[in-house]
């Protein structure tokens, strides 16, 4: 397996906790954790594959640290890189923009030429709209720690198993 970077926000504690769980499920020696608040273009270029963690703020917005990174990410040559995104949302309190952050970043990375991997079924979630949906799949792993915390660990394990296969096909 090639070099994998896991980019996540340290200022959102839940995202950081999930990032650590993803790293542990993968094997700590296989993934390098990179706080996105301190990341530059070179960090994104340094990895063959990326795992990206994001929460959705307010009414479907990216957290500040990701929002500020979007212009830079848009200019990166990502052709040949695989990107997997995980995101946190609340399907009960925010059903109209559930995990929109995943969808926003998916669009940015795809526009830069990256291949999205780790798409997951929308089945089992109850929401009205999400920018992260394409057909019957989310553009990444969706976690609702507020309403379904008991499903988090198994969802991470299943997703990481999928990613190991996807990333090995580089």
Steps between C-alpha positions, in 0.01 A plus 500: 500500500621849419531803725168616654437835666202557728403868507263612775413803707636509852266779609196274466551240769256244362668502159839457664372205706361332187827567312689317773256208482549481122878501546478223762271289280740537209810440706680797649817430302312517167351849530656834583268744676519861377308782671340691213543829686876462448493338155644654184492391137817296550332283763215412265749428220715278724246216520381247243159478668312732732243445771322822585285568807245782511200605701217714369440831671187709528275464196723286281832683516857382526689572821723809465824302469367300201324799346827694501676203338257461205664757267838333550358149457331604177838570342669176604574239236316201647487273195594146605426560870224320685306696759267359764289739708331445834266749654293569803147631498170499683214355297233594758583868559637572149304279257510760221880519477612177659878451459521762224868547589578158349332597175675836480844343544414217260427758231826686570719190489331360190533835321872482571514155336487265801310172501251465786498167682318378809148591394235362737126424469242758606282216626441517874515879529196730522548847354346728236799624300877470486762631257692181581249273320553365150238251398461259790842569655670758715833627366667368814447354844216667691494501878228643723658497844206688651225258398675173411816477709456124539551452124821703472765238574351238266457756221865600536616137495295421188619816324866440576470146367364646175774765485777246543380333179450830315837641601687182410390546136720804444 
